């Protein structure tokens, strides 16, 4: 049984007033809360798992990359942290406005990027064997991809 089979088809639906219904089960909300919470904790470290969240903008040019980090690094970090905290505060919400749903989208994408880094996902990736230690992490990666797609559809609809 896959992750989506266990959790259902969580979705976000635009309402006529411009807000969005949050159609997620308690289990889905729990998983989102756990993984966004883990990312908040991870942001306090210098873990290599964060590489895709803060890629060097100037390739191998260390001097320019350090200059960029000095100018924009704290703002990028704080923005991510604020969005993750907003998701935590709104986890039980039945509706979200567009700005709140955008925060969810960016935070869910950030979690997915970190999971992809930990799983070493690239263009040629294959799912890990179902009995491997990475299988649950891969299921979460796939589920967050599904949620991201559902949010993008809701926002563009």
C-alpha positions in Angstrom: 0.0 0.0 0.0 1.5 3.3 -1.1 1.6 6.6 0.9 -1.3 8.1 -1.1 -3.4 5.0 -0.4 -2.9 5.5 3.3 -3.5 9.2 3.3 -6.0 9.7 0.6 -6.0 12.4 -2.0 -5.2 15.5 0.0 -6.0 18.6 -1.9 -6.4 22.3 -1.9 -9.4 23.8 -3.6 -10.0 27.5 -4.5 -13.2 28.9 -3.1 -15.3 31.6 -4.7 -14.1 34.2 -2.2 -10.4 33.6 -3.3 -9.4 31.5 -0.2 -8.6 27.8 -0.4 -10.1 24.8 1.3 -7.4 22.6 2.9 -8.7 19.0 2.3 -6.1 17.0 4.3 -6.6 14.2 6.7 -5.1 14.3 10.2 -2.4 11.9 9.1 -1.5 14.1 6.2 -1.3 17.2 8.5 0.8 15.2 11.0 3.3 14.2 8.3 3.5 17.8 6.9 4.0 19.1 10.5 6.7 16.5 11.3 8.7 17.1 8.2 8.5 20.9 8.2 9.4 20.8 11.9 12.4 18.6 11.1 13.5 21.1 8.4 13.2 24.0 10.8 15.6 22.1 13.1 17.9 21.3 10.2 18.1 24.9 9.2 20.0 25.6 12.5 22.8 23.4 11.2 25.3 23.4 8.4 24.1 20.1 7.1 25.0 19.2 3.5 21.3 18.2 3.2 20.6 21.9 2.8 22.7 22.2 -0.4 19.7 22.4 -2.7 18.1 25.1 -0.6 21.2 27.4 -0.7 23.0 26.6 -4.0 26.0 28.7 -4.8 24.8 31.3 -7.3 28.1 31.8 -9.0 29.3 28.2 -9.5 32.9 27.7 -8.4 33.6 31.4 -7.8 34.0 31.3 -4.0 34.6 35.0 -3.6 31.4 36.0 -5.4 29.5 33.2 -3.6 30.7 34.4 -0.2 29.7 38.0 -1.1 26.3 36.8 -2.1 25.9 34.8 1.1 26.9 37.9 3.1 24.3 40.1 1.4 21.4 37.7 0.9 22.1 34.6 3.1 20.4 35.8 6.3 17.3 37.1 4.4 16.9 33.7 2.5 17.3 31.8 5.8 14.9 34.0 7.7 12.3 33.8 4.9 12.4 30.0 4.9 12.2 29.9 8.6 9.2 32.3 8.7 7.3 30.3 6.1 8.0 27.0 8.0 6.7 28.6 11.2 3.6 29.9 9.3 2.9 26.4 8.1 3.2 25.1 11.7 0.7 27.7 12.9 -1.7 27.0 10.1 -1.5 23.2 10.1 -5.0 22.7 11.4 -6.6 25.4 9.3 -9.6 24.5 7.2 -8.9 27.4 4.8 -5.9 29.5 3.7 -5.6 32.7 1.8 -3.4 32.9 -1.3 -0.3 34.2 0.6 -0.6 31.4 3.2 -1.0 28.7 0.5 2.1 30.2 -1.2 4.0 29.8 2.0 2.9 26.2 2.2 4.0 25.6 -1.4 7.4 27.0 -0.8 7.9 25.1 2.5 6.7 21.8 0.9 9.1 22.4 -2.0 11.9 23.1 0.5 11.2 19.8 2.3 11.1 18.0 -1.0 14.5 19.5 -2.0 16.1 18.3 1.2 14.6 14.8 0.9 15.9 14.7 -2.7 19.3 15.7 -1.5 19.3 13.0 1.2 18.1 10.4 -1.3 20.6 11.6 -3.9 17.8 12.1 -6.5 18.9 13.0 -9.9 17.5 12.8 -13.5 18.2 9.0 -13.6 16.9 8.1 -10.2 15.0 4.9 -9.4 12.9 4.3 -6.4 14.7 2.4 -3.6 13.6 -1.2 -2.9 10.4 -1.3 -0.8 12.2 -3.1 2.0 15.1 -0.6 2.2 15.7 2.1 4.9 15.2 4.8 2.2 11.7 3.6 1.2 9.8 5.7 3.7 11.9 8.8 2.9 11.2 8.2 -0.8 7.5 7.8 -0.1 7.5 11.2 1.7 9.5 12.7 -1.2 6.8 11.5 -3.7 4.0 12.6 -1.4 5.4 16.1 -1.1 5.7 16.2 -4.9 2.1 15.3 -5.1 1.1 18.0 -2.6 3.2 20.5 -4.4 1.4 19.7 -7.7 -2.0 20.0 -6.0 -1.1 23.4 -4.6 0.2 24.7 -7.9 -3.1 23.6 -9.6 -5.1 25.3 -6.9 -3.2 28.5 -7.2 -3.4 28.6 -11.0 -7.0 27.6 -11.1 
